[in-house]
């Protein structure tokens, strides 16, 4: 069965995320766009996953808890987990490996944690968009250690991507899935980077604003829909491409 996805979304917790990106607004817009499954992947934090998952459950939307990690090389990596507990355990680990510099809300915006009623319950003090001391070479192993999956984000972008930083996707990382931006040229990328012929390719909105979320277009074919089934699917190198 086809399930339409967007596995890279930001909430008002991300310093560059709009304050309208609340748990209820994200879920509501996902339903309007006819999405079946989304992943909340704020910068270096998973603290808004709980509320978004609760709202999703109440509205028939599968929400996968995750994070967009910034590596020490300044590469963005999407991490997904099949349970909230695993995502929060990884959140605690990442918090110990981040640069500790206070956020400037007047410059970067606020970093707000909400409950399932879109009420503010806390605010993260340290700036979340900074690098961690975690290398891309460690990423896949960490994902396995914490019971999830990771993949390089928006590899076709000119900054914060594995290709812009390293010029290639290291084969020793053994990624099973790669993310390309919605407007990325998959066929051209495949000619330059043959590794893309042997991995899953997903495309996600990376939306920081409600208006940047995209209508249902890309899908996974699964027997059942759950965070675990999505993650298990993406872990297998089955040359899935739907962009």
C-alpha positions in Angstrom: 0.0 0.0 0.0 1.2 3.5 -0.8 1.9 5.9 2.2 2.7 9.5 1.4 5.5 10.9 3.5 7.6 13.9 4.5 10.4 12.8 6.7 12.2 16.1 7.4 10.2 18.8 9.1 11.1 21.5 11.7 9.0 23.0 14.5 9.2 26.2 16.5 12.0 24.5 18.5 14.4 25.0 15.6 15.9 28.5 15.8 15.2 29.1 12.1 11.7 27.5 12.4 8.7 29.8 12.3 6.6 30.1 15.5 3.6 28.9 13.6 5.3 25.5 13.3 3.5 24.2 16.4 2.6 20.5 16.9 -1.1 21.1 16.0 -0.3 23.3 13.0 2.2 20.8 11.6 -0.2 17.9 12.0 -3.1 19.9 10.7 -1.2 21.0 7.6 0.0 17.5 7.0 -3.6 16.3 7.0 -4.6 19.0 4.6 -1.7 18.0 2.3 -2.9 14.3 2.5 0.3 13.1 4.0 0.2 9.7 5.9 3.5 9.9 7.7 5.9 12.7 8.8 9.0 13.0 10.8 9.8 15.8 13.2 13.5 16.6 12.8 14.5 19.8 14.6 18.1 21.0 14.7 20.0 18.9 17.2 17.0 18.3 19.4 14.0 16.0 19.7 12.1 17.8 22.5 9.0 18.7 20.4 8.5 15.1 19.2 6.4 14.0 22.2 3.7 16.6 21.7 3.7 16.2 17.9 3.4 12.5 18.2 0.5 12.8 20.6 -1.3 15.2 18.3 -0.6 13.0 15.3 -2.0 9.9 17.1 -5.2 11.8 17.9 -5.6 12.8 14.2 -4.7 9.6 12.4 -1.2 10.8 11.3 1.9 8.7 11.9 4.6 10.9 13.4 8.2 9.6 13.5 10.4 11.1 16.2 13.8 12.3 14.9 16.4 15.0 14.7 18.5 16.9 12.1 22.0 16.6 13.5 24.9 18.9 12.5 28.1 17.0 12.4 31.5 18.4 13.2 32.1 18.8 9.5 29.0 21.0 9.3 27.0 18.3 7.5 23.3 17.9 8.2 22.2 14.3 8.9 18.5 13.2 9.5 18.1 10.7 12.3 14.8 8.7 12.7 13.7 6.5 15.6 10.8 4.1 16.0 10.0 5.2 19.6 10.0 8.5 21.5 12.2 6.9 24.2 15.0 6.2 21.7 14.7 9.7 20.2 15.0 11.3 23.7 17.9 9.1 24.6 19.7 10.3 21.5 18.7 13.8 22.3 20.4 13.6 25.7 23.5 12.1 24.0 23.7 14.9 21.4 23.2 17.6 24.2 26.5 16.4 25.7 28.3 16.8 22.3 27.1 20.2 21.3 28.9 23.6 21.5 27.5 25.4 24.5 26.7 28.9 23.3 23.6 30.8 24.4 21.0 31.5 21.8 20.3 35.1 20.8 16.5 35.1 20.2 16.7 38.6 18.7 19.0 37.2 16.0 18.2 33.5 15.6 14.6 33.3 16.9 13.2 31.6 20.0 13.6 27.8 20.6 10.3 26.8 22.1 9.2 23.4 23.5 5.4 22.9 23.4 2.8 20.5 24.8 0.1 18.9 22.7 -2.1 22.0 23.2 0.5 24.2 21.6 1.2 25.8 25.0 4.8 26.8 25.7 6.4 24.7 28.4 10.0 25.6 28.1 12.7 27.3 26.0 16.1 25.8 25.1 18.9 28.2 26.1 21.8 26.9 24.0 21.8 27.7 20.3 20.7 24.5 18.5 22.0 25.2 15.0 25.7 24.9 16.1 27.9 21.9 15.2 28.4 18.9 17.5 31.6 17.0 17.9 30.1 14.0 16.1 31.6 13.1 12.8 29.6 11.8 9.7 31.9 8.8 10.0 30.2 8.0 13.4 26.7 8.7 12.3 25.5 5.4 11.1 27.0 3.6 14.0 25.3 5.9 16.4 22.0 5.4 14.7 22.4 1.7 15.1 23.4 2.1 18.7 20.3 4.1 19.6 18.0 1.8 17.5 17.3 4.1 14.6 18.5 5.1 11.1 20.3 8.1 9.7 20.8 9.5 6.2 22.6 12.6 4.7 20.2 15.5 4.3 19.6 17.5 1.1 22.9 16.3 -0.5 22.4 18.5 -3.5 22.5 21.8 -1.6 25.4 24.2 -1.7 25.9 24.2 2.1 25.5 21.9 5.1 25.4 18.9 2.8 27.8 16.0 2.4 28.6 16.8 -1.2 29.2 20.5 -0.5 31.6 19.7 2.3 33.3 16.4 1.2 32.5 16.3 -2.5 31.4 12.7 -2.2 29.4 10.3 -0.1 32.0 8.1 1.8 31.3 4.5 1.0 32.6 3.4 4.4 29.6 5.2 6.0 27.4 2.5 4.4 24.3 4.6 4.2 21.2 2.8 3.0 19.2 6.0 2.3 20.1 9.4 0.9 17.9 12.6 0.9 17.7 14.8 -2.2 15.9 18.2 -2.2 12.5 18.4 -3.9 14.0 20.2 -6.9 17.1 18.1 -7.1 18.2 16.5 -10.4 18.4 12.8 -9.4 19.6 11.6 -12.8 22.4 14.1 -13.0 23.5 13.3 -9.5 23.6 9.6 -10.2 26.0 10.2 -13.1 28.4 12.0 -10.8 27.9 9.8 -7.8 27.3 6.2 -8.7 26.7 5.3 -5.0 23.2 6.7 -5.6 22.4 3.7 -7.8 22.5 1.3 -4.8 20.7 3.2 -2.1 17.2 4.4 -1.3 16.5 8.0 -2.3 14.0 10.1 -0.5 12.9 13.6 -1.0 11.5 15.7 1.9 10.5 19.4 2.2 12.8 20.3 5.1 10.0 22.8 5.9 10.6 25.5 8.5 7.4 27.3 7.6 3.9 25.9 7.1 3.8 27.3 3.5 6.9 25.4 2.7 5.3 22.0 3.4 4.5 20.1 0.2 1.5 18.2 -1.0 1.5 14.5 -1.0 3.6 13.3 -3.9 6.3 10.9 -2.6 5.4 7.6 -1.1 6.7 4.4 0.4 5.0 1.0 -0.3 4.6 -0.8 3.0 2.4 -3.6 4.2 1.6 -1.6 7.3 2.3 2.0 8.5 4.3 2.5 11.7 7.6 4.3 12.6 9.3 0.8 12.8 8.1 -0.3 9.3 9.3 3.0 7.7 12.7 2.7 9.4 13.1 -1.0 8.5 12.2 -0.2 4.9 14.8 2.5 4.6 17.4 0.4 6.3 17.3 -2.0 3.4 19.2 -1.1 0.2 16.4 -1.9 -2.1 17.1 0.9 -4.7 13.9 2.6 -3.9 13.5 5.9 -5.7 10.4 8.1 -5.5 11.2 11.7 -6.0 
